[in-house]
Amino acid sequence: MMKSKFFALLFAASVLGCGLASAGTEQTVTFTAVVPSVLELTTSTNAAGVTITSGDYTTSSDISIEAAAAHELSVRANRAWLITAKSGAATFSFTPAQVGETRSKPASDLEVRKANGTYQALSTTGVNLASGSAGSPTDSGNTFSVDYKFLSNITVDPAGTYTLDTIYTLTAP
């Protein structure tokens, strides 16, 4: 009997003693994640253009030739975004087909739009092309085609090659 009382007392002491042990301590660890600003614009190609034929001038001296879906722009961003488009110069560079020909063709003779949008004439001041929300290129609206329209007049545009850079800028509004 003495043995069983001893074990009962030992058991009780161990059970009760657990509650009497010193209280635990706690520490707080602050976890920080720094997320970078993501604002990235890519294009499917860095060249676009049209070739005009003599037959294009059959019905009018003034023509416009479209380069539909000339390339795609894609945005990857972690916030709202805006793309503007502008020309790299006030006038096209001109390489004449005939020596001695000259032409100062204004940048406004090239118009640009987000596919199926409204064409806007280019100048050295940016025009709003497209806007959207955070997402990757696979998210709806973050990848789209760009169309161009080149305006020409047979009476003022001599034969040759007209070149103009279009600059797309992606910003957070």
Order of alpha helices (4+ residues) and beta strands (2+ residues): alpha-beta-beta-beta-beta-beta-beta-beta-beta-beta-beta
